[in-house]
């Protein structure tokens, strides 16, 4: 925390190709989205202004390397807290809970991941989503690409039958192409947190305190309403309850 304060800004890794969550707004040239807004609140709590922040563009596959290389203070990419990631990063409490579903062209008769056996399904490399595609009993064929925008391009070109990832990401992609639809039941539960380098205990505690403030003062719900709204469910949800645990996994 002292080193960050002396530097004068918070350095945050974000995927700039995820509408609603973290994206480069072409109209303003500003990095925006729900995840970005959460990171800006951390910067504001440290420096008194949300503009004391420097964004580093990363892909999902680069999250581990930028954390291990300490190129960022935290990642605000949509990152599910899972055991293998706890080996190389510490995480805040969950600030968003998502569930994996499927995005297909509007004319498709696919009703869910179970209808995609033997068909190509896209996800960003380095995500839990591509693993979940691979282990489905229907045996879809996972196709990994650097960015979610690449998945959308492949879907539009007919090179994949579907995209499968969290509903928050899929909702953003569907805003980019109204000729798509999100289908199927949820088949994962994915608490997502802000990732930070290991042993930065003071930063983790500080970030958790900021998230708790956002939960209790209503700011979390205001940000969710602004960026995600009712695209996933008919009402604005309550923020995830904080679960504090050791940053290691046990059987």
C-alpha positions as CSV (number, residue, x, y, z in Angstrom):
1,X,0.0,0.0,0.0
2,X,2.8,2.4,0.8
3,X,4.5,1.7,-2.5
4,X,1.3,2.4,-4.4
5,X,0.7,5.6,-2.5
6,X,4.2,6.9,-3.2
7,X,3.8,6.1,-6.9
8,X,0.6,8.2,-7.0
9,X,-1.7,5.9,-9.0
10,X,-3.1,2.4,-8.9
11,X,-2.1,0.1,-11.8
12,X,-4.9,-2.2,-13.0
13,X,-5.0,-5.0,-15.6
14,X,-8.2,-5.1,-17.6
15,X,-9.5,-6.8,-20.7
16,X,-10.6,-4.0,-23.0
17,X,-12.9,-6.2,-25.2
18,X,-15.6,-7.2,-22.7
19,X,-18.7,-5.0,-23.1
20,X,-20.5,-4.0,-19.9
21,X,-17.6,-5.2,-17.8
22,X,-14.4,-3.7,-19.2
23,X,-14.1,-2.1,-22.6
24,X,-12.7,0.9,-24.4
25,X,-15.5,3.2,-25.2
26,X,-14.9,4.5,-28.8
27,X,-17.0,7.5,-28.2
28,X,-15.0,8.8,-25.3
29,X,-11.7,7.0,-25.5
30,X,-12.2,6.0,-21.8
31,X,-11.9,2.6,-20.3
32,X,-15.3,1.8,-18.8
33,X,-17.5,-1.0,-17.5
34,X,-18.7,-2.5,-14.2
35,X,-15.3,-4.1,-13.3
36,X,-13.5,-0.9,-14.2
37,X,-15.9,1.1,-12.0
38,X,-15.1,-1.1,-9.1
39,X,-11.4,-0.6,-9.6
40,X,-11.8,3.1,-9.8
41,X,-13.5,3.0,-6.4
42,X,-10.4,1.4,-5.0
43,X,-8.2,4.2,-6.5
44,X,-10.6,6.8,-5.1
45,X,-10.3,5.3,-1.6
46,X,-6.5,5.5,-1.8
47,X,-6.0,8.9,-3.5
48,X,-9.3,10.7,-3.2
49,X,-9.9,10.6,-6.9
50,X,-10.9,7.7,-9.2
51,X,-8.7,9.1,-11.9
52,X,-5.5,8.1,-10.1
53,X,-5.4,4.9,-12.0
54,X,-3.4,3.5,-14.9
55,X,-4.9,0.7,-16.9
56,X,-2.9,-2.1,-18.6
57,X,-4.6,-4.0,-21.4
58,X,-4.4,-7.7,-20.9
59,X,-6.0,-10.9,-22.3
60,X,-7.5,-13.6,-20.1
61,X,-4.4,-15.7,-20.8
62,X,-2.1,-12.9,-19.6
63,X,-3.6,-12.5,-16.1
64,X,-1.2,-14.9,-14.4
65,X,1.9,-13.4,-16.0
66,X,1.1,-9.8,-15.1
67,X,0.4,-10.8,-11.5
68,X,3.5,-13.0,-11.1
69,X,5.6,-10.3,-12.8
70,X,4.0,-7.6,-10.6
71,X,3.3,-5.5,-13.6
72,X,-0.1,-4.5,-12.0
73,X,-1.4,-4.0,-8.5
74,X,-4.5,-5.9,-9.3
75,X,-6.5,-7.3,-12.2
76,X,-10.1,-6.3,-12.7
77,X,-10.7,-8.8,-15.5
78,X,-13.7,-11.0,-14.9
79,X,-11.8,-13.7,-13.0
80,X,-13.4,-16.6,-11.2
81,X,-11.8,-17.5,-7.8
82,X,-10.7,-21.1,-8.2
83,X,-8.1,-23.2,-6.5
84,X,-5.4,-23.3,-9.2
85,X,-5.5,-19.5,-9.4
86,X,-5.0,-19.2,-5.6
87,X,-1.6,-20.7,-6.2
88,X,-0.4,-17.6,-8.0
89,X,-2.7,-14.8,-6.8
90,X,-4.6,-13.6,-3.8
91,X,-8.2,-12.4,-4.3
92,X,-10.6,-10.0,-2.8
93,X,-14.0,-11.2,-1.6
94,X,-16.3,-11.8,-4.6
95,X,-17.7,-8.6,-6.1
96,X,-19.7,-10.4,-8.7
97,X,-21.2,-13.8,-9.1
98,X,-21.8,-15.2,-12.6
99,X,-22.9,-18.4,-14.2
100,X,-21.9,-20.0,-17.5
101,X,-24.4,-20.3,-20.3
102,X,-24.3,-20.2,-24.1
103,X,-24.6,-17.5,-26.8
104,X,-25.8,-18.5,-30.3
105,X,-27.2,-16.8,-33.4
106,X,-30.8,-15.8,-33.1
107,X,-31.9,-18.3,-35.8
108,X,-30.2,-21.3,-34.0
109,X,-32.3,-24.0,-32.5
110,X,-29.6,-24.8,-29.9
111,X,-31.2,-24.7,-26.4
112,X,-28.1,-25.2,-24.3
113,X,-24.7,-26.7,-24.0
114,X,-26.2,-30.2,-24.2
115,X,-27.2,-29.6,-27.9
116,X,-23.7,-28.7,-29.0
117,X,-22.1,-32.2,-29.1
118,X,-19.4,-32.4,-31.7
119,X,-19.8,-28.7,-32.6
120,X,-17.2,-25.9,-32.1
121,X,-17.8,-23.7,-29.1
122,X,-15.6,-20.6,-28.5
123,X,-14.1,-19.2,-25.3
124,X,-11.2,-17.0,-24.4
125,X,-8.0,-18.9,-23.7
126,X,-6.9,-19.1,-20.1
127,X,-10.5,-19.0,-18.7
128,X,-12.4,-21.5,-16.6
129,X,-15.1,-21.3,-19.4
130,X,-13.0,-23.2,-21.9
131,X,-12.3,-25.9,-19.3
132,X,-16.0,-26.2,-18.6
133,X,-16.8,-26.6,-22.3
134,X,-14.3,-29.4,-22.6
135,X,-15.7,-31.5,-19.7
136,X,-19.4,-31.3,-20.8
137,X,-21.0,-34.7,-21.3
138,X,-22.3,-33.6,-24.7
139,X,-18.6,-33.4,-25.9
140,X,-18.6,-30.0,-27.7
141,X,-15.3,-29.0,-29.2
142,X,-13.6,-26.1,-27.4
143,X,-12.0,-23.3,-29.5
144,X,-9.7,-20.9,-27.6
145,X,-9.0,-17.4,-28.8
146,X,-7.2,-14.4,-27.2
147,X,-10.2,-12.1,-26.7
148,X,-14.0,-12.3,-26.4
149,X,-14.4,-10.1,-29.5
150,X,-12.5,-12.8,-31.4
151,X,-15.2,-15.3,-30.3
152,X,-17.9,-13.0,-31.5
153,X,-16.2,-12.6,-34.9
154,X,-16.0,-16.4,-35.3
155,X,-19.6,-16.8,-34.4
156,X,-20.7,-14.2,-36.9
157,X,-18.6,-15.9,-39.6
158,X,-20.1,-19.3,-38.9
159,X,-16.8,-20.8,-37.8
160,X,-18.1,-21.8,-34.4
161,X,-21.7,-22.8,-33.4
162,X,-21.7,-21.0,-30.1
163,X,-19.8,-19.0,-27.5
164,X,-19.9,-20.3,-23.9
165,X,-18.8,-18.3,-20.8
166,X,-20.4,-16.4,-17.9
167,X,-23.7,-14.8,-18.4
168,X,-22.3,-11.3,-17.6
169,X,-19.8,-11.6,-20.5
170,X,-22.4,-13.1,-22.9
171,X,-24.8,-10.3,-22.1
172,X,-22.1,-7.8,-23.2
173,X,-21.4,-9.7,-26.4
174,X,-25.1,-9.8,-27.2
175,X,-25.3,-6.0,-27.0
176,X,-22.6,-5.9,-29.8
177,X,-24.7,-8.2,-32.0
178,X,-28.5,-8.1,-31.6
179,X,-28.7,-11.1,-34.0
180,X,-27.6,-13.3,-31.1
181,X,-29.3,-14.8,-28.0
182,X,-28.3,-16.3,-24.7
183,X,-29.8,-19.7,-24.1
184,X,-29.7,-22.7,-21.8
185,X,-29.6,-23.2,-18.1
186,X,-26.8,-22.0,-15.9
187,X,-24.2,-24.8,-15.4
188,X,-21.6,-23.2,-13.2
189,X,-21.4,-21.0,-10.2
190,X,-18.5,-18.5,-10.5
191,X,-17.7,-16.0,-7.7
192,X,-15.4,-13.4,-9.2
193,X,-12.8,-11.3,-7.4
194,X,-10.1,-8.7,-7.9
195,X,-6.8,-10.6,-8.2
196,X,-3.6,-9.3,-6.5
197,X,0.0,-10.5,-6.2
198,X,0.6,-13.1,-3.4
199,X,1.6,-11.8,0.0
200,X,0.2,-8.3,-0.6
201,X,-1.9,-8.8,2.6
202,X,-2.4,-5.1,3.3
203,X,-3.7,-4.5,-0.2
204,X,-6.1,-7.4,0.0
205,X,-7.5,-6.1,3.3
206,X,-7.8,-2.6,1.9
207,X,-9.6,-3.7,-1.2
208,X,-12.0,-5.9,0.9
209,X,-12.8,-2.9,3.0
210,X,-13.6,-0.8,-0.1
211,X,-15.9,-3.6,-1.4
212,X,-17.7,-3.8,1.9
213,X,-18.3,-0.1,1.8
214,X,-19.7,-0.4,-1.7
215,X,-22.1,-3.2,-0.5
216,X,-23.3,-1.2,2.5
217,X,-23.7,2.3,1.1
218,X,-25.7,1.2,-2.0
219,X,-22.9,2.1,-4.5
220,X,-22.5,-1.5,-5.7
221,X,-26.2,-1.7,-6.7
222,X,-26.0,1.7,-8.4
223,X,-23.0,0.6,-10.5
224,X,-24.6,-2.7,-11.3
225,X,-27.8,-0.9,-12.5
226,X,-25.7,1.5,-14.6
227,X,-23.6,-1.1,-16.4
228,X,-25.4,-4.4,-16.3
229,X,-28.9,-3.5,-15.4
230,X,-31.6,-6.1,-16.1
231,X,-29.9,-7.8,-19.0
232,X,-29.3,-11.0,-17.0
233,X,-32.2,-11.1,-14.6
234,X,-35.4,-9.0,-14.2
235,X,-34.3,-7.2,-11.0
236,X,-31.0,-5.7,-9.8
237,X,-29.5,-8.3,-7.5
238,X,-28.0,-7.7,-4.1
239,X,-24.2,-7.7,-4.0
240,X,-22.5,-11.1,-3.1
241,X,-22.1,-11.6,0.6
242,X,-18.4,-11.4,1.6
243,X,-16.8,-14.7,2.4
244,X,-13.4,-14.3,4.0
245,X,-11.1,-17.3,3.7
246,X,-7.5,-18.3,3.6
247,X,-6.0,-17.9,0.1
248,X,-5.3,-21.6,-0.3
249,X,-7.4,-24.6,-1.2
250,X,-8.0,-27.7,0.8
251,X,-9.8,-30.9,-0.2
